[in-house]
Amino acid sequence: MKLLTHNMLTSHVKGVIKGFPLIIKATEVKVNEVEFNPEFVSRMIPKLEWNALVQAAEELGQRQDLPGELVPDFEKNEEFLKKVHRVLLEVEVIEGCLKCPESGREFPICKGIPNMLLNEDEV
Amino acid sequence: MMEKAAIQLERDHVHSVYDKIAPYFNDSRYKAWPKVRQFLLDLQPGSIVADIGCGNGKYLHINKEVFKMGCDVCRPLVDFAWSKGHEVQMCDGLHLPYRDSCFDAVLSIAVIHHLSTKERRIRAIKEMARTLRVGGHIMIYVWAMEQKYRKFEKQDIFVPWNPNPHVHAKPRRRAMAQSVSEAIESSEKHRKVRSTSSVADEEDLTCATPQQRTHRLWFFSRSLDSVFDFGSLAISRSSSRDLSTLSSPTGENDGSKANLSGRGRDLIKQVSSFFSPPSVIGSEEDVFDSVTDQHKEQNNPTGNNGSLSLAPECSSLALPDLISLQEEHQEQSGDEREGSLLGGELQGSTQRSEGEVDGSCLRYYHVFKEGELAELIENHVEELHVKHTYFDHSNWCVVAEKVQVWKM
């Protein structure tokens, strides 16, 4: 699971109002090399919940010097875009779980795949 | 309660079947539909797209300029998609784990026809619409009732899985006929639960040649939507017989909710028995109306719309699964051996030669009539506005745009 994906995921347990962002508890993390496409990253940024991305990177110990706030004119700031590219697309959670911030329910991540299936009593 | 029956039906005849047949889906015959490919290629760079019910992820590699993720309930298929380097999750289409309005585009390709009630199909579309941003587009493909040369006679059907859709080898057909006749013998006791609009003719079945038998056998039941909807059910003579069978445990024909809830478990069992093939035997009519016979359906006032039936062996018809039967046919002669190898590899309880009807490998489909999908969206999903509808390779297709809905 990449952090770009994580940024879209939310807990959908019945009754939960604020299931986003999911807290990451990782036991295995990988960092891959992914081709850098500055325009791609630049277009992604407005779609992100920025704080959730920073928090997630922090939880994985991969934040490095990613700023807590978006820098102005980030479209042209290649250095900044490279940092974002790294946390969004290169950092991957292979094993661990995603914890609902409200209910505490844990969704397992196995072999990089989050299992978001709910039990009968959770729907 | 209908929900429980729906979930059970989908578990038995969608999820568990896909779990078993997942290895076959990576066959090159199951290609990406070109118009879906084009939809993805036309997206603005930097878009985020979700393929809901992505299967083995065959659409997830298209267009490197957009970020794609897929999800499915079938673990083996999701695992395969992951092995190809895609971002995938396990989840259920009725409860999507994505925040509101986060996607620029959503795909639902050959998925919602596996949902067994209209209400569930609407819910699935609404869930996908929820995750779509305003201005974003969703593309939905579902199997059409109206096929190129024929038409499914019923809308709610079971379709047997055939790992070799193009092979017409005789020995295989005979094997299938035999297993089906065995199945009939073992289901004698279920015969009274027949809920048909035509009556089975057993004599005809027993003296038919094996080949004829395979084309004649089909299994009826009622669509889940009509079982519980006593009020609006088009009552035909045979269906009123069904209703009395349904409510017979207490000897009452009163379909009031109080009675139903009291006998909930029995009712679910009875309803599920409608859907456990081969519990019912059908008539000698072919499941498909040929084009010239379509008027026959219009003249039948008792309405076949509520019934479930089994389509005859897949090798004899062009199923919407396969992109182009004509083109592929020339290439298939060499695949026969490959097919038997695949059959041998398939693990688990369905250790049979391919081509046999295995009751556990029947997939449930609700095939859509022309206009049905668009109508479903127009009448029940106000946040989506239908932009295009078309017919593509045996599928009805809709592209719709998410719109802002203002509520007072």
HADDOCK unambig.tbl for C-alpha pairs under 7 A between the chains (distance, minus, plus):
assign (segid A and resid 1 and name CA) (segid B and resid 87 and name CA) 6.43 0.50 0.50
assign (segid A and resid 8 and name CA) (segid B and resid 98 and name CA) 5.45 0.50 0.50
assign (segid A and resid 8 and name CA) (segid B and resid 99 and name CA) 5.87 0.50 0.50
assign (segid A and resid 8 and name CA) (segid B and resid 102 and name CA) 6.47 0.50 0.50
assign (segid A and resid 9 and name CA) (segid B and resid 97 and name CA) 5.59 0.50 0.50
assign (segid A and resid 9 and name CA) (segid B and resid 98 and name CA) 4.60 0.50 0.50
assign (segid A and resid 9 and name CA) (segid B and resid 99 and name CA) 6.19 0.50 0.50
assign (segid A and resid 10 and name CA) (segid B and resid 97 and name CA) 5.23 0.50 0.50
assign (segid A and resid 10 and name CA) (segid B and resid 98 and name CA) 5.30 0.50 0.50
assign (segid A and resid 10 and name CA) (segid B and resid 99 and name CA) 5.68 0.50 0.50
assign (segid A and resid 11 and name CA) (segid B and resid 97 and name CA) 6.05 0.50 0.50
assign (segid A and resid 12 and name CA) (segid B and resid 97 and name CA) 5.74 0.50 0.50
assign (segid A and resid 40 and name CA) (segid B and resid 45 and name CA) 6.73 0.50 0.50
assign (segid A and resid 40 and name CA) (segid B and resid 46 and name CA) 4.97 0.50 0.50
assign (segid A and resid 40 and name CA) (segid B and resid 65 and name CA) 6.67 0.50 0.50
assign (segid A and resid 43 and name CA) (segid B and resid 46 and name CA) 5.09 0.50 0.50
assign (segid A and resid 44 and name CA) (segid B and resid 46 and name CA) 5.79 0.50 0.50
assign (segid A and resid 113 and name CA) (segid B and resid 88 and name CA) 6.09 0.50 0.50
assign (segid A and resid 113 and name CA) (segid B and resid 89 and name CA) 5.31 0.50 0.50
assign (segid A and resid 114 and name CA) (segid B and resid 89 and name CA) 5.11 0.50 0.50
assign (segid A and resid 114 and name CA) (segid B and resid 90 and name CA) 6.31 0.50 0.50
assign (segid A and resid 115 and name CA) (segid B and resid 89 and name CA) 5.96 0.50 0.50
assign (segid A and resid 115 and name CA) (segid B and resid 90 and name CA) 4.63 0.50 0.50
assign (segid A and resid 115 and name CA) (segid B and resid 91 and name CA) 6.51 0.50 0.50
assign (segid A and resid 116 and name CA) (segid B and resid 89 and name CA) 6.92 0.50 0.50
assign (segid A and resid 116 and name CA) (segid B and resid 90 and name CA) 5.57 0.50 0.50
assign (segid A and resid 116 and name CA) (segid B and resid 91 and name CA) 5.00 0.50 0.50
assign (segid A and resid 116 and name CA) (segid B and resid 97 and name CA) 6.53 0.50 0.50
assign (segid A and resid 117 and name CA) (segid B and resid 90 and name CA) 6.18 0.50 0.50
assign (segid A and resid 117 and name CA) (segid B and resid 91 and name CA) 4.56 0.50 0.50
assign (segid A and resid 117 and name CA) (segid B and resid 92 and name CA) 6.12 0.50 0.50
